[in-house]
């Protein structure tokens, strides 16, 4: 299995979903998850992967499926320009952040083999802003959209709502690995006192960022109502939205 995973590895740190196929952050998450379960997630396997995931973040704040690598005449991977391919999407974003969570111990332990630019970073502030913006309003019953200016869809209750949970977990575990860029700084998470991690500033974040929602960056009650009122089908099962039929997605009520 390890040999197969290494055979899918690309020079920019990404992975093909299978031989002679495309690069997709969803496949990368699946690979990292399986490698974690089999205890074969080694520094050599994931060298450059976190930097690739970070490069998939779009100007909106969410994540696209991949990014475009550029190489110098000598074959060295260039950190910039490296534009994301496609628009921010709830499913890609969830898989990108889930993969980032699994890669985080390597980043924190300085065992991550990246390039000369230091540790990769994700712009947490833009990510939270984008996720909060794609929850529908009262006319949409509080459901989530997969992309900007699209219709709400029941499955994004998980893809988008679940990403908030991972963000909270990351904020509670780290000081600066999952931080904003230098041009958009935001000391979310921890205070550094004499080199030690002090308490997490929940009260400050909630007062400053979440004045009009229920103790979090999205409206949980509205999402619950969308799943119960619009997501349930009379014949059983859960669905995208009325008048569609139920299908085999499992939604988590947050």
Secondary structure, DSSP 8 states (H G I E B T S, - for coil): -HHHHHHTB-TTS-BBSSTT--B-HHHHHHHHHHHHHTT---TTTTTTHHHHHHHTB-TTSSB-SEE--EE-TTS-EESSS--EES---HHHHHHHHHHHHHHHHHHHTT-----TT-S----HHHHHHHHHHTB--GGGTT-BBSSTT--B-TTHHHHTHHHHHHHHHHHTT-SSSS---GGG----SEEEETTEEEEE-HHHHHHHH-TTSSSSSS-HHHHHHIIIIIIB-TTSSB-SSTTS--BS------
